[in-house]
Amino acid sequence: MQALKNYVEEKNRWNAIFGMAPMDINNDMDRVKIAQTLDSDLSPENLHCDGEISQAQAQRKYRTLSKVAEQLIKLDPTVTVEELY
């Protein structure tokens, strides 16, 4: 669960900058928001930073985000991360 916790903490730091409410993995609705955020982060243009990073960097990013998604789905099997399929 550490990868998921780290991911949510990082997103919450950014959310705080923009005045958005923090997400909590213990909240059903927040887990849906986390899954949606992961979907966005896993989209090809975001995953590859619009072509600004190397294929190797994109692969590392994908592995990290996939691990986060797997941990989220293990925690709550009702959420889906479409970009994994």
PyMOL Python script that loads the backbone (N, CA, C, O; Angstrom):
from pymol import cmd

cmd.read_pdbstr("""\
ATOM      1  N   MET A   1       0.805  -1.209   0.000  1.00  0.00           N
ATOM      2  CA  MET A   1       0.000   0.000   0.000  1.00  0.00           C
ATOM      3  C   MET A   1       0.849   1.276   0.000  1.00  0.00           C
ATOM      4  O   MET A   1       0.327   2.381  -0.147  1.00  0.00           O
ATOM      5  N   GLN A   2       2.153   1.107   0.165  1.00  0.00           N
ATOM      6  CA  GLN A   2       2.999   2.294   0.281  1.00  0.00           C
ATOM      7  C   GLN A   2       3.012   3.122  -0.995  1.00  0.00           C
ATOM      8  O   GLN A   2       3.019   4.352  -0.933  1.00  0.00           O
ATOM      9  N   ALA A   3       3.017   2.468  -2.148  1.00  0.00           N
ATOM     10  CA  ALA A   3       3.014   3.220  -3.412  1.00  0.00           C
ATOM     11  C   ALA A   3       1.734   4.047  -3.526  1.00  0.00           C
ATOM     12  O   ALA A   3       1.776   5.200  -3.955  1.00  0.00           O
ATOM     13  N   LEU A   4       0.601   3.464  -3.144  1.00  0.00           N
ATOM     14  CA  LEU A   4      -0.680   4.178  -3.184  1.00  0.00           C
ATOM     15  C   LEU A   4      -0.663   5.359  -2.213  1.00  0.00           C
ATOM     16  O   LEU A   4      -1.088   6.460  -2.561  1.00  0.00           O
ATOM     17  N   LYS A   5      -0.177   5.127  -1.011  1.00  0.00           N
ATOM     18  CA  LYS A   5      -0.119   6.208  -0.020  1.00  0.00           C
ATOM     19  C   LYS A   5       0.777   7.342  -0.506  1.00  0.00           C
ATOM     20  O   LYS A   5       0.424   8.514  -0.375  1.00  0.00           O
ATOM     21  N   ASN A   6       1.933   6.999  -1.066  1.00  0.00           N
ATOM     22  CA  ASN A   6       2.844   8.025  -1.581  1.00  0.00           C
ATOM     23  C   ASN A   6       2.201   8.817  -2.715  1.00  0.00           C
ATOM     24  O   ASN A   6       2.333  10.039  -2.778  1.00  0.00           O
ATOM     25  N   TYR A   7       1.512   8.122  -3.604  1.00  0.00           N
ATOM     26  CA  TYR A   7       0.840   8.776  -4.729  1.00  0.00           C
ATOM     27  C   TYR A   7      -0.208   9.778  -4.231  1.00  0.00           C
ATOM     28  O   TYR A   7      -0.264  10.916  -4.698  1.00  0.00           O
ATOM     29  N   VAL A   8      -1.031   9.341  -3.283  1.00  0.00           N
ATOM     30  CA  VAL A   8      -2.093  10.208  -2.752  1.00  0.00           C
ATOM     31  C   VAL A   8      -1.481  11.395  -2.007  1.00  0.00           C
ATOM     32  O   VAL A   8      -1.977  12.516  -2.122  1.00  0.00           O
ATOM     33  N   GLU A   9      -0.427  11.164  -1.257  1.00  0.00           N
ATOM     34  CA  GLU A   9       0.237  12.276  -0.558  1.00  0.00           C
ATOM     35  C   GLU A   9       0.761  13.311  -1.551  1.00  0.00           C
ATOM     36  O   GLU A   9       0.614  14.514  -1.332  1.00  0.00           O
ATOM     37  N   GLU A  10       1.368  12.848  -2.638  1.00  0.00           N
ATOM     38  CA  GLU A  10       1.882  13.772  -3.646  1.00  0.00           C
ATOM     39  C   GLU A  10       0.738  14.558  -4.301  1.00  0.00           C
ATOM     40  O   GLU A  10       0.836  15.770  -4.490  1.00  0.00           O
ATOM     41  N   LYS A  11      -0.338  13.856  -4.642  1.00  0.00           N
ATOM     42  CA  LYS A  11      -1.490  14.544  -5.251  1.00  0.00           C
ATOM     43  C   LYS A  11      -2.098  15.538  -4.270  1.00  0.00           C
ATOM     44  O   LYS A  11      -2.531  16.617  -4.674  1.00  0.00           O
ATOM     45  N   ASN A  12      -2.135  15.190  -2.996  1.00  0.00           N
ATOM     46  CA  ASN A  12      -2.694  16.095  -1.989  1.00  0.00           C
ATOM     47  C   ASN A  12      -1.829  17.344  -1.804  1.00  0.00           C
ATOM     48  O   ASN A  12      -2.349  18.422  -1.518  1.00  0.00           O
ATOM     49  N   ARG A  13      -0.523  17.202  -1.966  1.00  0.00           N
ATOM     50  CA  ARG A  13       0.341  18.392  -1.896  1.00  0.00           C
ATOM     51  C   ARG A  13      -0.011  19.346  -3.033  1.00  0.00           C
ATOM     52  O   ARG A  13      -0.127  20.554  -2.826  1.00  0.00           O
ATOM     53  N   TRP A  14      -0.180  18.796  -4.236  1.00  0.00           N
ATOM     54  CA  TRP A  14      -0.585  19.641  -5.372  1.00  0.00           C
ATOM     55  C   TRP A  14      -1.988  20.205  -5.165  1.00  0.00           C
ATOM     56  O   TRP A  14      -2.235  21.371  -5.470  1.00  0.00           O
ATOM     57  N   ASN A  15      -2.910  19.390  -4.650  1.00  0.00           N
ATOM     58  CA  ASN A  15      -4.271  19.871  -4.394  1.00  0.00           C
ATOM     59  C   ASN A  15      -4.268  21.038  -3.415  1.00  0.00           C
ATOM     60  O   ASN A  15      -5.043  21.981  -3.572  1.00  0.00           O
ATOM     61  N   ALA A  16      -3.406  20.980  -2.413  1.00  0.00           N
ATOM     62  CA  ALA A  16      -3.334  22.056  -1.419  1.00  0.00           C
ATOM     63  C   ALA A  16      -2.891  23.362  -2.075  1.00  0.00           C
ATOM     64  O   ALA A  16      -3.388  24.434  -1.728  1.00  0.00           O
ATOM     65  N   ILE A  17      -1.963  23.273  -3.015  1.00  0.00           N
ATOM     66  CA  ILE A  17      -1.496  24.473  -3.714  1.00  0.00           C
ATOM     67  C   ILE A  17      -2.644  25.148  -4.451  1.00  0.00           C
ATOM     68  O   ILE A  17      -2.734  26.375  -4.490  1.00  0.00           O
ATOM     69  N   PHE A  18      -3.520  24.334  -5.035  1.00  0.00           N
ATOM     70  CA  PHE A  18      -4.632  24.870  -5.827  1.00  0.00           C
ATOM     71  C   PHE A  18      -5.929  25.004  -5.031  1.00  0.00           C
ATOM     72  O   PHE A  18      -6.989  25.256  -5.604  1.00  0.00           O
ATOM     73  N   GLY A  19      -5.845  24.836  -3.717  1.00  0.00           N
ATOM     74  CA  GLY A  19      -7.006  25.035  -2.860  1.00  0.00           C
ATOM     75  C   GLY A  19      -8.056  23.947  -2.972  1.00  0.00           C
ATOM     76  O   GLY A  19      -9.226  24.173  -2.664  1.00  0.00           O
ATOM     77  N   MET A  20      -7.643  22.768  -3.410  1.00  0.00           N
ATOM     78  CA  MET A  20      -8.575  21.649  -3.548  1.00  0.00           C
ATOM     79  C   MET A  20      -8.545  20.789  -2.286  1.00  0.00           C
ATOM     80  O   MET A  20      -7.554  20.762  -1.556  1.00  0.00           O
ATOM     81  N   ALA A  21      -9.636  20.101  -2.052  1.00  0.00           N
ATOM     82  CA  ALA A  21      -9.732  19.239  -0.871  1.00  0.00           C
ATOM     83  C   ALA A  21      -8.799  18.041  -1.022  1.00  0.00           C
ATOM     84  O   ALA A  21      -8.619  17.523  -2.124  1.00  0.00           O
ATOM     85  N   PRO A  22      -8.211  17.607   0.081  1.00  0.00           N
ATOM     86  CA  PRO A  22      -7.345  16.429   0.017  1.00  0.00           C
ATOM     87  C   PRO A  22      -8.161  15.154  -0.209  1.00  0.00           C
ATOM     88  O   PRO A  22      -9.339  15.080   0.142  1.00  0.00           O
ATOM     89  N   MET A  23      -7.509  14.158  -0.799  1.00  0.00           N
ATOM     90  CA  MET A  23      -8.156  12.862  -1.008  1.00  0.00           C
ATOM     91  C   MET A  23      -7.706  11.915   0.098  1.00  0.00           C
ATOM     92  O   MET A  23      -6.591  12.022   0.609  1.00  0.00           O
ATOM     93  N   ASP A  24      -8.590  10.985   0.460  1.00  0.00           N
ATOM     94  CA  ASP A  24      -8.322  10.024   1.528  1.00  0.00           C
ATOM     95  C   ASP A  24      -8.646   8.629   1.002  1.00  0.00           C
ATOM     96  O   ASP A  24      -9.757   8.387   0.532  1.00  0.00           O
ATOM     97  N   ILE A  25      -7.684   7.711   1.077  1.00  0.00           N
ATOM     98  CA  ILE A  25      -7.920   6.370   0.555  1.00  0.00           C
ATOM     99  C   ILE A  25      -8.986   5.613   1.347  1.00  0.00           C
ATOM    100  O   ILE A  25      -9.462   4.571   0.895  1.00  0.00           O
ATOM    101  N   ASN A  26      -9.364   6.118   2.512  1.00  0.00           N
ATOM    102  CA  ASN A  26     -10.387   5.462   3.331  1.00  0.00           C
ATOM    103  C   ASN A  26     -11.795   5.908   2.970  1.00  0.00           C
ATOM    104  O   ASN A  26     -12.763   5.400   3.535  1.00  0.00           O
ATOM    105  N   ASN A  27     -11.927   6.846   2.041  1.00  0.00           N
ATOM    106  CA  ASN A  27     -13.227   7.375   1.631  1.00  0.00           C
ATOM    107  C   ASN A  27     -13.596   6.799   0.266  1.00  0.00           C
ATOM    108  O   ASN A  27     -12.806   6.859  -0.676  1.00  0.00           O
ATOM    109  N   ASP A  28     -14.811   6.236   0.167  1.00  0.00           N
ATOM    110  CA  ASP A  28     -15.270   5.599  -1.083  1.00  0.00           C
ATOM    111  C   ASP A  28     -15.190   6.541  -2.275  1.00  0.00           C
ATOM    112  O   ASP A  28     -14.660   6.178  -3.326  1.00  0.00           O
ATOM    113  N   MET A  29     -15.708   7.733  -2.115  1.00  0.00           N
ATOM    114  CA  MET A  29     -15.742   8.681  -3.229  1.00  0.00           C
ATOM    115  C   MET A  29     -14.336   9.148  -3.609  1.00  0.00           C
ATOM    116  O   MET A  29     -14.049   9.379  -4.784  1.00  0.00           O
ATOM    117  N   ASP A  30     -13.481   9.283  -2.629  1.00  0.00           N
ATOM    118  CA  ASP A  30     -12.101   9.677  -2.913  1.00  0.00           C
ATOM    119  C   ASP A  30     -11.366   8.584  -3.676  1.00  0.00           C
ATOM    120  O   ASP A  30     -10.529   8.883  -4.528  1.00  0.00           O
ATOM    121  N   ARG A  31     -11.667   7.318  -3.381  1.00  0.00           N
ATOM    122  CA  ARG A  31     -11.030   6.239  -4.127  1.00  0.00           C
ATOM    123  C   ARG A  31     -11.420   6.296  -5.600  1.00  0.00           C
ATOM    124  O   ARG A  31     -10.607   5.976  -6.467  1.00  0.00           O
ATOM    125  N   VAL A  32     -12.644   6.696  -5.888  1.00  0.00           N
ATOM    126  CA  VAL A  32     -13.078   6.879  -7.278  1.00  0.00           C
ATOM    127  C   VAL A  32     -12.287   8.029  -7.904  1.00  0.00           C
ATOM    128  O   VAL A  32     -11.839   7.922  -9.045  1.00  0.00           O
ATOM    129  N   LYS A  33     -12.113   9.128  -7.164  1.00  0.00           N
ATOM    130  CA  LYS A  33     -11.323  10.262  -7.668  1.00  0.00           C
ATOM    131  C   LYS A  33      -9.881   9.859  -7.917  1.00  0.00           C
ATOM    132  O   LYS A  33      -9.280  10.277  -8.906  1.00  0.00           O
ATOM    133  N   ILE A  34      -9.327   9.057  -7.034  1.00  0.00           N
ATOM    134  CA  ILE A  34      -7.951   8.584  -7.202  1.00  0.00           C
ATOM    135  C   ILE A  34      -7.848   7.750  -8.469  1.00  0.00           C
ATOM    136  O   ILE A  34      -6.895   7.900  -9.234  1.00  0.00           O
ATOM    137  N   ALA A  35      -8.819   6.874  -8.699  1.00  0.00           N
ATOM    138  CA  ALA A  35      -8.820   6.051  -9.914  1.00  0.00           C
ATOM    139  C   ALA A  35      -8.910   6.935 -11.159  1.00  0.00           C
ATOM    140  O   ALA A  35      -8.234   6.671 -12.153  1.00  0.00           O
ATOM    141  N   GLN A  36      -9.732   7.974 -11.112  1.00  0.00           N
ATOM    142  CA  GLN A  36      -9.856   8.883 -12.252  1.00  0.00           C
ATOM    143  C   GLN A  36      -8.549   9.635 -12.487  1.00  0.00           C
ATOM    144  O   GLN A  36      -8.149   9.854 -13.630  1.00  0.00           O
ATOM    145  N   THR A  37      -7.895  10.023 -11.414  1.00  0.00           N
ATOM    146  CA  THR A  37      -6.608  10.715 -11.526  1.00  0.00           C
ATOM    147  C   THR A  37      -5.558   9.783 -12.121  1.00  0.00           C
ATOM    148  O   THR A  37      -4.752  10.199 -12.954  1.00  0.00           O
ATOM    149  N   LEU A  38      -5.569   8.532 -11.696  1.00  0.00           N
ATOM    150  CA  LEU A  38      -4.648   7.549 -12.265  1.00  0.00           C
ATOM    151  C   LEU A  38      -4.913   7.359 -13.755  1.00  0.00           C
ATOM    152  O   LEU A  38      -3.979   7.274 -14.552  1.00  0.00           O
ATOM    153  N   ASP A  39      -6.190   7.293 -14.128  1.00  0.00           N
ATOM    154  CA  ASP A  39      -6.535   7.180 -15.552  1.00  0.00           C
ATOM    155  C   ASP A  39      -5.925   8.325 -16.338  1.00  0.00           C
ATOM    156  O   ASP A  39      -5.375   8.122 -17.421  1.00  0.00           O
ATOM    157  N   SER A  40      -6.024   9.514 -15.798  1.00  0.00           N
ATOM    158  CA  SER A  40      -5.461  10.682 -16.467  1.00  0.00           C
ATOM    159  C   SER A  40      -3.940  10.580 -16.546  1.00  0.00           C
ATOM    160  O   SER A  40      -3.349  10.844 -17.593  1.00  0.00           O
ATOM    161  N   ASP A  41      -3.314  10.199 -15.443  1.00  0.00           N
ATOM    162  CA  ASP A  41      -1.852  10.100 -15.414  1.00  0.00           C
ATOM    163  C   ASP A  41      -1.332   8.998 -16.342  1.00  0.00           C
ATOM    164  O   ASP A  41      -0.214   9.089 -16.849  1.00  0.00           O
ATOM    165  N   LEU A  42      -2.143   7.957 -16.565  1.00  0.00           N
ATOM    166  CA  LEU A  42      -1.740   6.848 -17.420  1.00  0.00           C
ATOM    167  C   LEU A  42      -2.070   7.057 -18.892  1.00  0.00           C
ATOM    168  O   LEU A  42      -1.702   6.236 -19.732  1.00  0.00           O
ATOM    169  N   SER A  43      -2.760   8.146 -19.210  1.00  0.00           N
ATOM    170  CA  SER A  43      -3.064   8.395 -20.619  1.00  0.00           C
ATOM    171  C   SER A  43      -1.745   8.600 -21.367  1.00  0.00           C
ATOM    172  O   SER A  43      -0.791   9.134 -20.800  1.00  0.00           O
ATOM    173  N   PRO A  44      -1.682   8.183 -22.626  1.00  0.00           N
ATOM    174  CA  PRO A  44      -0.406   8.245 -23.354  1.00  0.00           C
ATOM    175  C   PRO A  44       0.255   9.625 -23.356  1.00  0.00           C
ATOM    176  O   PRO A  44       1.469   9.723 -23.177  1.00  0.00           O
ATOM    177  N   GLU A  45      -0.514  10.681 -23.552  1.00  0.00           N
ATOM    178  CA  GLU A  45       0.101  12.012 -23.598  1.00  0.00           C
ATOM    179  C   GLU A  45       0.660  12.439 -22.246  1.00  0.00           C
ATOM    180  O   GLU A  45       1.692  13.108 -22.187  1.00  0.00           O
ATOM    181  N   ASN A  46      -0.006  12.064 -21.169  1.00  0.00           N
ATOM    182  CA  ASN A  46       0.514  12.392 -19.836  1.00  0.00           C
ATOM    183  C   ASN A  46       1.640  11.447 -19.433  1.00  0.00           C
ATOM    184  O   ASN A  46       2.621  11.867 -18.820  1.00  0.00           O
ATOM    185  N   LEU A  47       1.496  10.185 -19.775  1.00  0.00           N
ATOM    186  CA  LEU A  47       2.517   9.205 -19.432  1.00  0.00           C
ATOM    187  C   LEU A  47       3.853   9.560 -20.080  1.00  0.00           C
ATOM    188  O   LEU A  47       4.907   9.405 -19.462  1.00  0.00           O
ATOM    189  N   HIS A  48       3.809  10.027 -21.302  1.00  0.00           N
ATOM    190  CA  HIS A  48       5.027  10.367 -22.034  1.00  0.00           C
ATOM    191  C   HIS A  48       5.375  11.856 -21.962  1.00  0.00           C
ATOM    192  O   HIS A  48       6.291  12.323 -22.638  1.00  0.00           O
ATOM    193  N   CYS A  49       4.620  12.600 -21.122  1.00  0.00           N
ATOM    194  CA  CYS A  49       4.859  14.042 -20.962  1.00  0.00           C
ATOM    195  C   CYS A  49       4.919  14.728 -22.331  1.00  0.00           C
ATOM    196  O   CYS A  49       5.821  15.518 -22.607  1.00  0.00           O
ATOM    197  N   ASP A  50       3.940  14.407 -23.175  1.00  0.00           N
ATOM    198  CA  ASP A  50       3.861  14.964 -24.535  1.00  0.00           C
ATOM    199  C   ASP A  50       5.155  14.801 -25.307  1.00  0.00           C
ATOM    200  O   ASP A  50       5.557  15.690 -26.058  1.00  0.00           O
ATOM    201  N   GLY A  51       5.812  13.650 -25.118  1.00  0.00           N
ATOM    202  CA  GLY A  51       7.035  13.352 -25.857  1.00  0.00           C
ATOM    203  C   GLY A  51       8.296  13.960 -25.277  1.00  0.00           C
ATOM    204  O   GLY A  51       9.353  13.911 -25.906  1.00  0.00           O
ATOM    205  N   GLU A  52       8.201  14.529 -24.094  1.00  0.00           N
ATOM    206  CA  GLU A  52       9.344  15.216 -23.483  1.00  0.00           C
ATOM    207  C   GLU A  52      10.256  14.304 -22.674  1.00  0.00           C
ATOM    208  O   GLU A  52      11.333  14.723 -22.251  1.00  0.00           O
ATOM    209  N   ILE A  53       9.833  13.052 -22.453  1.00  0.00           N
ATOM    210  CA  ILE A  53      10.690  12.130 -21.703  1.00  0.00           C
ATOM    211  C   ILE A  53      11.015  10.926 -22.584  1.00  0.00           C
ATOM    212  O   ILE A  53      10.338  10.661 -23.577  1.00  0.00           O
ATOM    213  N   SER A  54      12.049  10.216 -22.202  1.00  0.00           N
ATOM    214  CA  SER A  54      12.474   9.044 -22.975  1.00  0.00           C
ATOM    215  C   SER A  54      11.508   7.880 -22.767  1.00  0.00           C
ATOM    216  O   SER A  54      10.697   7.881 -21.841  1.00  0.00           O
ATOM    217  N   GLN A  55      11.616   6.903 -23.638  1.00  0.00           N
ATOM    218  CA  GLN A  55      10.797   5.692 -23.515  1.00  0.00           C
ATOM    219  C   GLN A  55      11.084   4.990 -22.189  1.00  0.00           C
ATOM    220  O   GLN A  55      10.165   4.489 -21.540  1.00  0.00           O
ATOM    221  N   ALA A  56      12.347   4.951 -21.788  1.00  0.00           N
ATOM    222  CA  ALA A  56      12.713   4.309 -20.520  1.00  0.00           C
ATOM    223  C   ALA A  56      12.069   5.029 -19.332  1.00  0.00           C
ATOM    224  O   ALA A  56      11.575   4.386 -18.407  1.00  0.00           O
ATOM    225  N   GLN A  57      12.077   6.367 -19.362  1.00  0.00           N
ATOM    226  CA  GLN A  57      11.442   7.133 -18.284  1.00  0.00           C
ATOM    227  C   GLN A  57       9.935   6.877 -18.264  1.00  0.00           C
ATOM    228  O   GLN A  57       9.343   6.739 -17.194  1.00  0.00           O
ATOM    229  N   ALA A  58       9.320   6.814 -19.433  1.00  0.00           N
ATOM    230  CA  ALA A  58       7.883   6.549 -19.521  1.00  0.00           C
ATOM    231  C   ALA A  58       7.565   5.150 -18.992  1.00  0.00           C
ATOM    232  O   ALA A  58       6.544   4.956 -18.333  1.00  0.00           O
ATOM    233  N   GLN A  59       8.425   4.182 -19.274  1.00  0.00           N
ATOM    234  CA  GLN A  59       8.220   2.824 -18.773  1.00  0.00           C
ATOM    235  C   GLN A  59       8.298   2.780 -17.249  1.00  0.00           C
ATOM    236  O   GLN A  59       7.488   2.116 -16.603  1.00  0.00           O
ATOM    237  N   ARG A  60       9.263   3.481 -16.681  1.00  0.00           N
ATOM    238  CA  ARG A  60       9.375   3.536 -15.208  1.00  0.00           C
ATOM    239  C   ARG A  60       8.127   4.186 -14.615  1.00  0.00           C
ATOM    240  O   ARG A  60       7.580   3.708 -13.622  1.00  0.00           O
ATOM    241  N   LYS A  61       7.692   5.260 -15.224  1.00  0.00           N
ATOM    242  CA  LYS A  61       6.489   5.959 -14.762  1.00  0.00           C
ATOM    243  C   LYS A  61       5.277   5.028 -14.843  1.00  0.00           C
ATOM    244  O   LYS A  61       4.459   4.977 -13.925  1.00  0.00           O
ATOM    245  N   TYR A  62       5.174   4.295 -15.950  1.00  0.00           N
ATOM    246  CA  TYR A  62       4.057   3.355 -16.131  1.00  0.00           C
ATOM    247  C   TYR A  62       4.077   2.271 -15.052  1.00  0.00           C
ATOM    248  O   TYR A  62       3.040   1.961 -14.467  1.00  0.00           O
ATOM    249  N   ARG A  63       5.248   1.696 -14.787  1.00  0.00           N
ATOM    250  CA  ARG A  63       5.346   0.649 -13.761  1.00  0.00           C
ATOM    251  C   ARG A  63       4.931   1.176 -12.393  1.00  0.00           C
ATOM    252  O   ARG A  63       4.221   0.497 -11.651  1.00  0.00           O
ATOM    253  N   THR A  64       5.374   2.387 -12.059  1.00  0.00           N
ATOM    254  CA  THR A  64       5.016   2.982 -10.768  1.00  0.00           C
ATOM    255  C   THR A  64       3.508   3.218 -10.682  1.00  0.00           C
ATOM    256  O   THR A  64       2.874   2.855  -9.691  1.00  0.00           O
ATOM    257  N   LEU A  65       2.940   3.822 -11.713  1.00  0.00           N
ATOM    258  CA  LEU A  65       1.506   4.109 -11.698  1.00  0.00           C
ATOM    259  C   LEU A  65       0.675   2.827 -11.741  1.00  0.00           C
ATOM    260  O   LEU A  65      -0.396   2.769 -11.137  1.00  0.00           O
ATOM    261  N   SER A  66       1.148   1.814 -12.437  1.00  0.00           N
ATOM    262  CA  SER A  66       0.442   0.526 -12.472  1.00  0.00           C
ATOM    263  C   SER A  66       0.418  -0.110 -11.092  1.00  0.00           C
ATOM    264  O   SER A  66      -0.590  -0.687 -10.681  1.00  0.00           O
ATOM    265  N   LYS A  67       1.530  -0.002 -10.381  1.00  0.00           N
ATOM    266  CA  LYS A  67       1.598  -0.539  -9.016  1.00  0.00           C
ATOM    267  C   LYS A  67       0.598   0.190  -8.115  1.00  0.00           C
ATOM    268  O   LYS A  67      -0.093  -0.433  -7.309  1.00  0.00           O
ATOM    269  N   VAL A  68       0.531   1.509  -8.261  1.00  0.00           N
ATOM    270  CA  VAL A  68      -0.439   2.300  -7.489  1.00  0.00           C
ATOM    271  C   VAL A  68      -1.849   1.830  -7.807  1.00  0.00           C
ATOM    272  O   VAL A  68      -2.657   1.627  -6.901  1.00  0.00           O
ATOM    273  N   ALA A  69      -2.149   1.656  -9.086  1.00  0.00           N
ATOM    274  CA  ALA A  69      -3.479   1.223  -9.508  1.00  0.00           C
ATOM    275  C   ALA A  69      -3.814  -0.156  -8.951  1.00  0.00           C
ATOM    276  O   ALA A  69      -4.928  -0.382  -8.479  1.00  0.00           O
ATOM    277  N   GLU A  70      -2.860  -1.072  -9.005  1.00  0.00           N
ATOM    278  CA  GLU A  70      -3.086  -2.412  -8.468  1.00  0.00           C
ATOM    279  C   GLU A  70      -3.384  -2.361  -6.978  1.00  0.00           C
ATOM    280  O   GLU A  70      -4.262  -3.078  -6.496  1.00  0.00           O
ATOM    281  N   GLN A  71      -2.663  -1.522  -6.247  1.00  0.00           N
ATOM    282  CA  GLN A  71      -2.905  -1.401  -4.811  1.00  0.00           C
ATOM    283  C   GLN A  71      -4.275  -0.792  -4.534  1.00  0.00           C
ATOM    284  O   GLN A  71      -4.961  -1.191  -3.592  1.00  0.00           O
ATOM    285  N   LEU A  72      -4.670   0.174  -5.360  1.00  0.00           N
ATOM    286  CA  LEU A  72      -5.993   0.785  -5.192  1.00  0.00           C
ATOM    287  C   LEU A  72      -7.096  -0.237  -5.457  1.00  0.00           C
ATOM    288  O   LEU A  72      -8.068  -0.315  -4.707  1.00  0.00           O
ATOM    289  N   ILE A  73      -6.945  -1.010  -6.510  1.00  0.00           N
ATOM    290  CA  ILE A  73      -7.952  -2.023  -6.852  1.00  0.00           C
ATOM    291  C   ILE A  73      -7.995  -3.119  -5.795  1.00  0.00           C
ATOM    292  O   ILE A  73      -9.065  -3.647  -5.491  1.00  0.00           O
ATOM    293  N   LYS A  74      -6.849  -3.461  -5.237  1.00  0.00           N
ATOM    294  CA  LYS A  74      -6.823  -4.445  -4.150  1.00  0.00           C
ATOM    295  C   LYS A  74      -7.566  -3.913  -2.927  1.00  0.00           C
ATOM    296  O   LYS A  74      -8.276  -4.654  -2.247  1.00  0.00           O
ATOM    297  N   LEU A  75      -7.394  -2.624  -2.658  1.00  0.00           N
ATOM    298  CA  LEU A  75      -8.075  -1.990  -1.528  1.00  0.00           C
ATOM    299  C   LEU A  75      -9.580  -1.892  -1.780  1.00  0.00           C
ATOM    300  O   LEU A  75     -10.383  -2.104  -0.872  1.00  0.00           O
ATOM    301  N   ASP A  76      -9.953  -1.569  -3.018  1.00  0.00           N
ATOM    302  CA  ASP A  76     -11.363  -1.388  -3.373  1.00  0.00           C
ATOM    303  C   ASP A  76     -11.610  -1.982  -4.761  1.00  0.00           C
ATOM    304  O   ASP A  76     -11.424  -1.297  -5.767  1.00  0.00           O
ATOM    305  N   PRO A  77     -12.025  -3.243  -4.823  1.00  0.00           N
ATOM    306  CA  PRO A  77     -12.238  -3.903  -6.106  1.00  0.00           C
ATOM    307  C   PRO A  77     -13.354  -3.287  -6.962  1.00  0.00           C
ATOM    308  O   PRO A  77     -13.505  -3.652  -8.128  1.00  0.00           O
ATOM    309  N   THR A  78     -14.124  -2.371  -6.401  1.00  0.00           N
ATOM    310  CA  THR A  78     -15.214  -1.759  -7.179  1.00  0.00           C
ATOM    311  C   THR A  78     -14.723  -0.630  -8.087  1.00  0.00           C
ATOM    312  O   THR A  78     -15.438  -0.222  -9.002  1.00  0.00           O
ATOM    313  N   VAL A  79     -13.515  -0.121  -7.847  1.00  0.00           N
ATOM    314  CA  VAL A  79     -12.996   0.950  -8.714  1.00  0.00           C
ATOM    315  C   VAL A  79     -12.290   0.328  -9.910  1.00  0.00           C
ATOM    316  O   VAL A  79     -11.777  -0.789  -9.848  1.00  0.00           O
ATOM    317  N   THR A  80     -12.282   1.094 -11.008  1.00  0.00           N
ATOM    318  CA  THR A  80     -11.582   0.636 -12.202  1.00  0.00           C
ATOM    319  C   THR A  80     -10.643   1.722 -12.683  1.00  0.00           C
ATOM    320  O   THR A  80     -10.914   2.915 -12.548  1.00  0.00           O
ATOM    321  N   VAL A  81      -9.546   1.282 -13.240  1.00  0.00           N
ATOM    322  CA  VAL A  81      -8.577   2.183 -13.856  1.00  0.00           C
ATOM    323  C   VAL A  81      -8.518   1.741 -15.316  1.00  0.00           C
ATOM    324  O   VAL A  81      -7.813   0.793 -15.661  1.00  0.00           O
ATOM    325  N   GLU A  82      -9.256   2.429 -16.151  1.00  0.00           N
ATOM    326  CA  GLU A  82      -9.434   2.024 -17.547  1.00  0.00           C
ATOM    327  C   GLU A  82      -8.129   1.947 -18.321  1.00  0.00           C
ATOM    328  O   GLU A  82      -7.986   1.074 -19.177  1.00  0.00           O
ATOM    329  N   GLU A  83      -7.188   2.812 -18.059  1.00  0.00           N
ATOM    330  CA  GLU A  83      -5.949   2.857 -18.835  1.00  0.00           C
ATOM    331  C   GLU A  83      -5.064   1.628 -18.610  1.00  0.00           C
ATOM    332  O   GLU A  83      -4.089   1.433 -19.335  1.00  0.00           O
ATOM    333  N   LEU A  84      -5.391   0.803 -17.620  1.00  0.00           N
ATOM    334  CA  LEU A  84      -4.616  -0.423 -17.411  1.00  0.00           C
ATOM    335  C   LEU A  84      -5.011  -1.512 -18.387  1.00  0.00           C
ATOM    336  O   LEU A  84      -4.270  -2.477 -18.573  1.00  0.00           O
ATOM    337  N   TYR A  85      -6.171  -1.372 -19.013  1.00  0.00           N
ATOM    338  CA  TYR A  85      -6.689  -2.450 -19.883  1.00  0.00           C
ATOM    339  C   TYR A  85      -6.573  -2.113 -21.338  1.00  0.00           C
ATOM    340  O   TYR A  85      -6.962  -2.913 -22.189  1.00  0.00           O
TER     341      TYR A  85
END
""", "prot")
cmd.dss("prot")
cmd.show_as("cartoon", "prot")
cmd.util.cbc("prot")
cmd.orient("prot")
